[in-house]
């Protein structure tokens, strides 16, 4: 599959840019991880009332696109939730998080169809001495009362080599 060019609606992946096809995590739409977005610096720990004793860290979001883009009719008519949830870890301890042990924050562009619909997972704190990041991705199908998130796999980002690798669930990483 030839990937479309980054859409104009996608945030600038100005920390690391990559194009990793993570497969059809949403029925009928491929999840393409596009890179890491600079979200500034912050010392906010959203899980506690204390916002004064935390180390200031770089914040990043994982930019992605759903290919093809999601139309407004598809989003409303099928009752599907076009969101891929993520958890985040680094190879060093995080002094604080952006949402506890559950899924992190995220956003998705307006459902306008086209070649792709952009989204982002984050922002997440990035410790200065981190070398590897891991985003564990969970897809959601049509909304039902008992809808469950489905573990899809992990996207590993290697900061020194400025590369990323997707490992679907039930598959071991390539050496």
N, CA and C of each residue as an Amber inpcrd file, in Angstrom:
protein
   525
   0.8450000  -1.1850000   0.0000000   0.0000000   0.0000000   0.0000000
   0.8840000   1.2410000   0.0000000   0.6170000   2.1390000  -0.9070000
   1.3200000   3.4150000  -0.9410000   0.6380000   4.3680000   0.0230000
   1.4220000   4.9220000   0.9230000   0.8600000   5.8320000   1.9180000
   0.6760000   7.2160000   1.3270000  -0.4300000   7.8870000   1.6800000
  -0.5880000   9.2700000   1.2130000   0.4130000  10.1760000   1.9170000
   0.6800000  11.3220000   1.3050000   1.5370000  12.3210000   1.9450000
   0.8870000  12.7800000   3.2370000   1.6830000  13.2730000   4.1500000
   1.1390000  13.8040000   5.3990000   0.0940000  14.8550000   5.0560000
  -1.0570000  14.7870000   5.7190000  -2.1120000  15.7620000   5.4300000
  -1.7660000  17.1050000   6.0590000  -2.3370000  18.1580000   5.5020000
  -2.1110000  19.5030000   6.0270000  -2.6650000  19.6510000   7.4410000
  -3.6650000  18.8530000   7.8000000  -4.2790000  18.9510000   9.1220000
  -3.4920000  18.2540000  10.2160000  -2.4400000  17.5330000   9.8520000
  -1.6320000  16.7990000  10.8140000  -0.6440000  17.7470000  11.4820000
  -0.4990000  17.6670000  12.8150000   0.4960000  18.5280000  13.4720000
   1.8980000  18.2320000  12.9470000   2.7530000  19.2220000  12.9760000
   4.1370000  19.0570000  12.5120000   4.8610000  18.0580000  13.4040000
   5.3740000  16.9980000  12.8050000   6.1170000  15.9760000  13.5550000
   7.5690000  16.4310000  13.6490000   7.7830000  17.4670000  14.4560000
   9.0680000  18.1510000  14.4610000  10.0930000  17.5950000  15.4440000
   9.7700000  16.5260000  16.1580000  10.7860000  15.8780000  16.9920000
  11.3820000  14.7120000  16.2170000  10.5340000  13.8180000  15.7430000
  10.9320000  12.7210000  14.8640000   9.7790000  12.4800000  13.9010000
  10.1120000  12.3260000  12.6500000   9.1100000  11.9980000  11.6470000
   9.3510000  10.5750000  11.1600000   8.2910000   9.7830000  11.0630000
   8.3790000   8.4360000  10.5080000   7.0220000   8.0920000   9.9080000
   6.9790000   7.0480000   9.1410000   5.7400000   6.5670000   8.5340000
   5.6640000   5.0650000   8.7660000   4.9220000   4.6600000   9.7930000
   4.8270000   3.2550000  10.1440000   3.3650000   2.8250000  10.0280000
   3.1100000   1.8730000   9.1300000   1.7690000   1.3360000   8.9270000
   1.5110000   0.2840000  10.0030000   0.5870000   0.5790000  10.9110000
   0.2680000  -0.3310000  12.0120000  -0.9230000  -1.2280000  11.6770000
  -1.3860000  -1.1710000  10.4440000  -2.4630000  -2.0530000  10.0240000
  -3.8430000  -1.4630000  10.2400000  -4.8340000  -2.2960000  10.0090000
  -6.2290000  -1.8780000  10.0890000  -6.7220000  -1.9940000  11.5390000
  -6.3890000  -0.9940000  12.3440000  -6.7900000  -1.0020000  13.7530000
  -8.2420000  -0.5770000  13.9270000  -8.7570000   0.1470000  12.9740000
 -10.1630000   0.5270000  12.9130000 -10.7050000  -0.1190000  11.6370000
 -11.8050000  -0.8680000  11.7020000 -12.2900000  -1.5340000  10.4970000
 -12.4140000  -0.5720000   9.3060000 -11.7530000  -0.9360000   8.2050000
 -11.7940000  -0.1330000   6.9860000 -10.7990000   1.0080000   6.9380000
  -9.9860000   1.1670000   7.9900000  -9.0350000   2.2860000   8.0590000
  -7.7060000   1.7990000   8.6360000  -6.6270000   2.1100000   7.9410000
  -5.2950000   1.7660000   8.4300000  -4.8000000   2.8850000   9.3430000
  -4.0830000   2.5070000  10.3860000  -3.5000000   3.4500000  11.3400000
  -2.0490000   3.6530000  10.9240000  -1.7120000   4.8810000  10.5180000
  -0.3560000   5.2000000  10.0900000   0.2700000   6.1400000  11.1240000
   1.2470000   5.6240000  11.8690000   1.9680000   6.4580000  12.8350000
   2.9060000   7.3590000  12.0450000   2.8310000   8.6810000  12.2920000
   3.5760000   9.6470000  11.4850000   4.7620000  10.2850000  12.1870000
   4.8120000  10.2530000  13.5210000   5.9540000  10.8440000  14.1980000
   5.5890000  11.4470000  15.5370000   6.5580000  12.1330000  16.1350000
   6.3800000  12.7640000  17.4410000   6.2930000  14.2720000  17.2810000
   5.3010000  14.8400000  17.9380000   5.0240000  16.2700000  17.8720000
   5.5450000  16.9480000  19.1350000   6.2240000  18.0660000  18.9750000
   6.6900000  18.8820000  20.1030000   5.4920000  19.5900000  20.7160000
   5.1950000  19.2810000  21.9770000   4.0670000  19.8990000  22.6860000
   4.5370000  20.8530000  23.7810000   5.7940000  21.3390000  23.6400000
   6.3260000  22.2790000  24.6290000   6.8430000  21.5640000  25.8620000
   7.0130000  22.3310000  26.9320000   7.5060000  21.7720000  28.1960000
   6.4640000  22.0050000  29.2610000   6.4130000  21.0770000  30.2310000
   5.4160000  21.1850000  31.2940000   5.9200000  20.4900000  32.5500000
   5.3820000  20.9090000  33.6740000   5.6500000  20.2570000  34.9540000
   4.3400000  19.8180000  35.5970000   3.2800000  19.7260000  34.8120000
   1.9670000  19.3670000  35.3420000   1.8090000  17.8670000  35.4770000
   1.4070000  17.4370000  36.6560000   1.0270000  16.0540000  36.9100000
  -0.4830000  16.0680000  37.0340000  -1.1770000  15.6020000  36.0240000
  -2.6310000  15.6860000  36.0100000  -3.2910000  14.7030000  36.9670000
  -2.4900000  13.8520000  37.6120000  -3.0720000  12.8710000  38.5290000
  -3.0270000  13.3150000  39.9850000  -2.5010000  14.4950000  40.2690000
  -2.4670000  14.9630000  41.6560000  -2.7490000  16.4620000  41.6970000
  -3.0450000  16.9550000  42.8770000  -3.2840000  18.3770000  43.0520000
  -2.0000000  19.1770000  43.1560000  -0.8710000  18.5060000  43.3840000
   0.4140000  19.1760000  43.5580000   1.0560000  19.4220000  42.1970000
   1.1150000  20.6670000  41.7870000   1.6910000  21.0060000  40.4920000
   3.0220000  21.7490000  40.6530000   3.6280000  21.6870000  41.8380000
   4.8090000  22.5120000  42.0740000   6.1000000  21.7260000  42.2630000
   6.0340000  20.4380000  42.5460000   7.2640000  19.7130000  42.8840000
   7.7280000  18.7890000  41.7620000   7.2650000  19.0080000  40.5530000
   7.6090000  18.1030000  39.4620000   8.6360000  18.7230000  38.5300000
   9.5200000  17.8800000  38.0540000  10.5390000  18.2760000  37.1040000
   9.8650000  18.7010000  35.7930000  10.3220000  19.7950000  35.2180000
   9.7860000  20.2220000  33.9330000  10.3480000  19.3160000  32.8390000
   9.4620000  18.8010000  31.9900000   9.8570000  17.8770000  30.9400000
   9.3240000  18.3160000  29.5800000  10.0160000  17.8540000  28.5460000
   9.5100000  17.9760000  27.1840000   8.2170000  17.1670000  27.1010000
   7.2300000  17.6720000  26.3850000   5.9790000  16.9510000  26.1600000
   5.9020000  16.5850000  24.6850000   5.4400000  15.3600000  24.3860000
   5.3090000  14.9010000  23.0120000   3.9610000  14.2280000  22.8120000
   3.4880000  14.2780000  21.5820000   2.3140000  13.5130000  21.1740000
   2.7090000  12.6370000  20.0090000   2.0370000  11.4900000  19.8760000
   2.2140000  10.6010000  18.7400000   1.1940000  11.0060000  17.6860000
   1.6650000  11.5160000  16.5540000   0.7780000  11.9080000  15.4580000
   0.4810000  10.6880000  14.6030000  -0.7820000  10.5830000  14.1510000
  -1.1670000   9.4730000  13.2930000  -2.2380000   9.9170000  12.3070000
  -2.4460000   9.0890000  11.3040000  -3.5320000   9.3050000  10.3570000
  -4.2800000   7.9990000  10.1600000  -5.5940000   8.1110000   9.9920000
  -6.4180000   6.9800000   9.5890000  -6.5930000   7.0890000   8.0830000
  -6.2640000   6.0090000   7.3580000  -6.2970000   5.9980000   5.9000000
  -7.2320000   4.8870000   5.4370000  -8.2420000   5.1730000   4.6230000
  -8.6730000   6.4820000   4.1500000  -9.3010000   7.2880000   5.2820000
  -9.5420000   8.5640000   4.9800000 -10.1480000   9.4440000   5.9690000
 -11.5590000   8.9890000   6.3420000 -11.9740000   9.3600000   7.5270000
 -13.2990000   9.0010000   8.0340000 -14.2960000  10.0750000   7.6230000
 -15.3790000   9.6690000   7.0070000 -16.4140000  10.6240000   6.6150000
 -17.3550000  10.8730000   7.7870000 -18.0210000  12.0180000   7.7720000
 -18.9920000  12.3400000   8.8180000 -20.1210000  11.3210000   8.8300000
 -20.5730000  10.8830000   7.6440000 -21.6410000   9.8830000   7.5630000
 -21.2240000   8.5690000   8.2000000 -20.0060000   8.1330000   7.9390000
 -19.5250000   6.8780000   8.5180000 -19.4220000   6.9870000  10.0360000
 -18.9560000   8.1330000  10.5110000 -18.7900000   8.3190000  11.9500000
 -20.1280000   8.3210000  12.6750000 -21.1470000   8.8960000  12.0600000
 -22.4490000   8.9670000  12.7100000 -23.3000000   7.7510000  12.4020000
 -23.3230000   7.3220000  11.1460000 -24.2200000   6.2630000  10.7310000
 -23.9330000   4.9120000  11.3530000 -22.6710000   4.5400000  11.4430000
 -22.3110000   3.2170000  11.9380000 -22.2010000   3.1790000  13.4540000
 -22.1920000   4.3220000  14.0910000 -22.0230000   4.3420000  15.5400000
 -20.6490000   3.8650000  15.9690000 -19.6980000   3.8530000  15.0400000
 -18.3590000   3.3830000  15.3700000 -17.5590000   4.4860000  16.0440000
 -16.6510000   4.0800000  16.8740000 -15.7550000   5.0170000  17.5310000
 -14.4150000   4.9370000  16.8060000 -14.0420000   5.9960000  16.1240000
 -12.8330000   5.9950000  15.3120000 -11.6550000   6.5380000  16.1090000
 -11.3420000   5.8540000  17.2020000 -10.2510000   6.2820000  18.0640000
  -9.4080000   5.0570000  18.3940000  -8.1120000   5.2270000  18.3470000
  -7.1920000   4.2090000  18.8170000  -6.6290000   4.7250000  20.1260000
  -6.8720000   3.9910000  21.1970000  -6.3780000   4.3860000  22.5140000
  -4.9320000   3.9320000  22.6750000  -4.1970000   4.6010000  23.5680000
  -2.7850000   4.2650000  23.7590000  -2.3850000   4.3890000  25.2240000
  -1.4370000   3.5610000  25.5970000  -0.7100000   3.7530000  26.8470000
   0.7350000   4.0390000  26.4440000   1.5190000   4.5480000  27.3870000
   2.8480000   5.0730000  27.0570000   3.8330000   4.6710000  28.1340000
   5.0410000   4.3240000  27.7020000   6.1230000   4.0140000  28.6380000
   7.4400000   4.4410000  28.0010000   8.4380000   4.6660000  28.8480000
   9.7850000   4.9560000  28.3600000  10.7520000   3.9850000  29.0250000
  11.9890000   3.9770000  28.5580000  12.9900000   3.0860000  29.1280000
  13.5820000   3.6280000  30.4320000  13.1350000   4.7810000  30.8710000
  13.5180000   5.3390000  32.1710000  12.2330000   5.6720000  32.9270000
  12.3420000   5.7860000  34.2270000  11.1560000   6.0610000  35.0370000
  10.5610000   7.4280000  34.7010000   9.2390000   7.4600000  34.6370000
   8.5430000   8.7270000  34.4520000   8.3030000   9.3450000  35.8230000
   8.7280000  10.5910000  36.0430000   8.5080000  11.2110000  37.3460000
   7.0330000  11.5380000  37.5850000   6.2500000  11.6240000  36.5220000
   4.8150000  11.8460000  36.6050000   4.1990000  11.4710000  35.2670000
   2.8890000  11.3340000  35.2280000   2.2040000  10.9170000  34.0130000
   1.1300000  11.9270000  33.6480000   0.4150000  11.6450000  32.5890000
  -0.6610000  12.5380000  32.1620000  -2.0290000  11.9030000  32.3160000
  -2.1640000  10.9460000  33.1700000  -3.4830000  10.3570000  33.3260000
  -3.5120000   9.0620000  34.0960000  -2.5280000   8.7910000  34.9270000
  -2.5540000   7.5630000  35.7060000  -2.1900000   6.3640000  34.8600000
  -2.7020000   5.1970000  35.2280000  -2.3100000   3.9620000  34.5510000
  -3.2110000   3.6180000  33.3790000  -4.2470000   4.3950000  33.1230000
  -5.1600000   4.1110000  32.0130000  -4.6820000   4.7130000  30.7100000
  -5.6060000   4.8550000  29.7660000  -5.2840000   5.4160000  28.4660000
  -4.9540000   6.8910000  28.6090000  -4.0900000   7.3660000  27.7400000
  -3.6920000   8.7600000  27.7680000  -4.6550000   9.6440000  27.0090000
  -4.4020000  10.9360000  27.0430000  -5.2320000  11.8870000  26.3110000
  -5.0160000  11.7400000  24.8090000  -5.8980000  12.3190000  24.0450000
  -5.7600000  12.2480000  22.6020000  -6.7290000  13.1780000  21.9040000
  -6.5930000  13.2460000  20.5910000  -7.4780000  14.0880000  19.7930000
  -7.5850000  13.4980000  18.3940000  -8.6410000  13.8900000  17.6760000
  -8.8080000  13.4600000  16.2950000  -9.4070000  14.6170000  15.5120000
  -9.0220000  14.7290000  14.2580000  -9.4610000  15.8060000  13.3890000
 -10.9450000  15.6530000  13.0490000 -11.4910000  16.6570000  12.4050000
 -12.8810000  16.6370000  11.9540000 -13.0440000  15.5050000  10.9390000
 -14.1520000  14.7830000  11.0410000 -14.4310000  13.6980000  10.1030000
 -14.8960000  14.2900000   8.7790000 -13.9520000  14.4540000   7.8330000
 -14.2580000  15.0810000   6.5570000 -13.9400000  14.1790000   5.3700000
 -13.6120000  12.9120000   5.6360000 -13.2810000  11.9970000   4.5500000
 -11.9350000  12.3230000   3.9490000 -11.7890000  12.1020000   2.6610000
 -10.5330000  12.3740000   1.9840000  -9.5370000  11.2480000   2.1500000
  -8.2850000  11.5490000   1.8430000  -7.2320000  10.5390000   1.8930000
  -6.9470000  10.0650000   3.3110000  -7.1050000  10.9660000   4.3040000
  -6.7970000  10.5710000   5.6770000  -7.4860000  11.4970000   6.6800000
  -7.5770000  11.0010000   7.9070000  -8.0440000  11.8050000   9.0410000
  -6.9400000  11.7700000  10.0810000  -6.4470000  12.9430000  10.4670000
  -5.3340000  13.0360000  11.4050000  -5.7800000  12.9490000  12.8470000
  -4.8790000  12.4880000  13.6880000  -5.1310000  12.4170000  15.1180000
  -3.8270000  12.4500000  15.8820000  -3.9440000  12.4780000  17.2040000
  -2.7520000  12.4720000  18.0510000  -3.0750000  11.8090000  19.3750000
  -2.1130000  11.1350000  19.9200000  -2.2020000  10.5690000  21.2620000
  -1.1880000  11.3090000  22.1120000  -1.6670000  11.9340000  23.1580000
  -0.7820000  12.6980000  24.0200000  -1.4040000  14.0280000  24.3610000
  -0.6840000  14.8860000  25.0270000   0.7610000  14.8620000  25.2150000
   1.1960000  13.9630000  26.3770000   2.4370000  13.5030000  26.2420000
   3.0820000  12.6230000  27.2120000   4.4110000  13.2610000  27.6370000
   4.8410000  13.0430000  28.8820000   6.1480000  13.5600000  29.3110000
   7.2840000  12.7240000  28.7210000   8.3400000  13.3970000  28.2830000
   9.5020000  12.7360000  27.7040000  10.7360000  13.0960000  28.5300000
  11.1930000  12.1860000  29.3960000  12.3920000  12.4730000  30.1870000
  13.6010000  12.7420000  29.2940000  14.4610000  13.6530000  29.7290000
  15.6210000  14.0480000  28.9400000  16.5420000  12.8710000  28.6140000
  16.6200000  11.8720000  29.5140000  17.5370000  10.7520000  29.2960000
  16.8640000   9.5250000  28.6790000  15.6410000   9.6400000  28.2080000
  14.9600000   8.5160000  27.5600000  15.5690000   8.2490000  26.1930000
  15.7130000   6.9770000  25.8580000  16.2160000   6.5820000  24.5410000
  15.1570000   5.8240000  23.7450000  14.2370000   5.1580000  24.4510000
  13.2020000   4.3870000  23.7740000  11.8340000   4.6750000  24.3830000
  10.8490000   4.7910000  23.4970000   9.4730000   5.0050000  23.9060000
   8.6470000   3.8260000  23.4230000   7.5960000   3.5120000  24.1630000
   6.7050000   2.4450000  23.7350000   5.2700000   2.9120000  23.8650000
   4.5550000   2.8750000  22.7470000   3.1370000   3.1750000  22.7240000
   2.4150000   1.8500000  22.5020000   1.5950000   1.4480000  23.4450000
   0.7820000   0.2470000  23.2890000  -0.5730000   0.7110000  22.7860000
  -0.9750000   0.2070000  21.6190000  -2.1830000   0.6870000  20.9570000
  -3.3410000  -0.2970000  21.1150000  -4.5050000   0.2690000  21.3690000
  -5.7380000  -0.5030000  21.5640000  -6.8010000   0.0680000  20.6410000
  -7.4100000  -0.7920000  19.8370000  -8.4560000  -0.3540000  18.9210000
  -9.8270000  -0.6050000  19.5360000 -10.8070000   0.1210000  19.0320000
 -12.1920000  -0.0350000  19.4620000 -13.0320000  -0.2500000  18.2280000
 -13.9840000  -1.1670000  18.3200000 -14.8970000  -1.4140000  17.2140000
 -16.1670000  -0.6090000  17.3820000 -17.2600000  -1.0520000  16.7460000
 -18.5330000  -0.3400000  16.8810000 -18.9480000  -0.2180000  18.3380000
 -19.5760000   0.8930000  18.6670000 -20.0170000   1.1350000  20.0460000
 -21.1570000   0.1940000  20.4090000 -20.9610000  -0.5020000  21.5110000
 -22.0200000  -1.3260000  22.0940000 -21.8990000  -1.1720000  23.5950000
 -22.8840000  -1.6640000  24.3230000 -22.8260000  -1.5490000  25.7800000
 -21.6430000  -2.2980000  26.3590000 -21.2270000  -3.3750000  25.6960000
 -20.1160000  -4.1610000  26.2230000 -18.8470000  -4.0300000  25.3810000
 -18.7090000  -2.9050000  24.6540000 -17.5250000  -2.7100000  23.8030000
 -16.2600000  -2.7870000  24.6500000 -15.3040000  -3.5230000  24.1650000
 -14.0340000  -3.6730000  24.8590000 -12.9110000  -3.1560000  23.9730000
 -11.9250000  -2.5710000  24.6010000 -10.7370000  -2.1840000  23.8550000
  -9.9790000  -3.4530000  23.5070000  -9.4040000  -3.4850000  22.3310000
  -8.7150000  -4.6580000  21.8210000  -7.2260000  -4.3230000  21.6750000
  -6.3880000  -5.0260000  22.4450000  -4.9450000  -4.8310000  22.3340000
  -4.5240000  -5.1350000  20.9090000  -3.8710000  -4.1800000  20.2680000
  -3.4810000  -4.3480000  18.8730000  -1.9890000  -4.5930000  18.6930000
  -1.1600000  -3.9500000  19.5100000   0.2800000  -4.1320000  19.4030000
   1.0260000  -2.9620000  19.9940000   2.3370000  -2.9300000  19.7530000
   3.1700000  -1.8640000  20.3040000   3.9750000  -1.1850000  19.1970000
   4.0750000   0.1210000  19.3440000   4.9180000   0.9310000  18.4770000
   6.0980000   1.3700000  19.3360000   7.2930000   0.9190000  18.9470000
   8.4980000   1.2700000  19.6780000   9.2620000   2.3320000  18.9020000
   9.5970000   3.4080000  19.5960000  10.3320000   4.5150000  18.9820000
  11.7230000   4.5520000  19.5950000  12.7360000   4.4830000  18.7480000
  14.1290000   4.5550000  19.1740000  14.6140000   5.9710000  18.8800000
  14.8100000   6.7600000  19.9310000  15.1860000   8.1540000  19.7510000
  16.5860000   8.3340000  19.1510000  17.6180000   7.5790000  19.5960000
  18.9470000   7.7890000  19.0090000  19.0040000   7.5220000  17.5040000
  18.2820000   6.4990000  17.0290000  18.3140000   6.1840000  15.5950000
  17.1850000   6.8710000  14.8290000  16.3090000   7.5640000  15.5540000
  15.1840000   8.2850000  14.9550000  14.3270000   7.3580000  14.0910000
  14.0340000   6.1700000  14.6570000  13.2650000   5.1800000  13.9170000
  12.1390000   4.6370000  14.7910000  11.1930000   3.9650000  14.1430000
  10.0630000   3.3630000  14.8540000   9.7630000   2.0060000  14.2510000
   9.2390000   1.0980000  15.0860000   8.9190000  -0.2610000  14.6450000
   7.5990000  -0.6910000  15.2670000   6.7230000  -1.2710000  14.4630000
   5.4220000  -1.7660000  14.8930000   5.4990000  -3.2740000  15.1120000
   4.9980000  -3.7440000  16.2560000   4.8830000  -5.1670000  16.5300000
   3.4360000  -5.4710000  16.8610000   2.7220000  -6.1330000  15.9270000
   1.3260000  -6.4750000  16.2210000   1.2480000  -7.4790000  17.3710000
   0.1080000  -7.5340000  18.0270000  -0.1070000  -8.4800000  19.1090000
   0.1160000  -9.9010000  18.5680000   0.6400000 -10.7740000  19.4180000
   0.9130000 -12.1720000  19.0610000   2.0180000 -12.3160000  18.0250000
   2.8860000 -11.3420000  17.9220000   4.0290000 -11.4410000  17.0130000
   5.2380000 -10.9100000  17.7580000   6.3670000 -11.5630000  17.6400000
   7.5680000 -11.1060000  18.3170000   8.2530000 -10.0450000  17.4700000
   8.9410000  -9.0870000  18.1290000   9.6300000  -8.0370000  17.3730000
  10.7320000  -8.6370000  16.4920000  10.9680000  -7.9570000  15.3720000
  12.0640000  -8.3760000  14.5040000  13.3770000  -7.9410000  15.1160000
  14.4050000  -8.7630000  14.9350000  15.7310000  -8.4310000  15.5030000
  16.4190000  -7.3740000  14.6900000
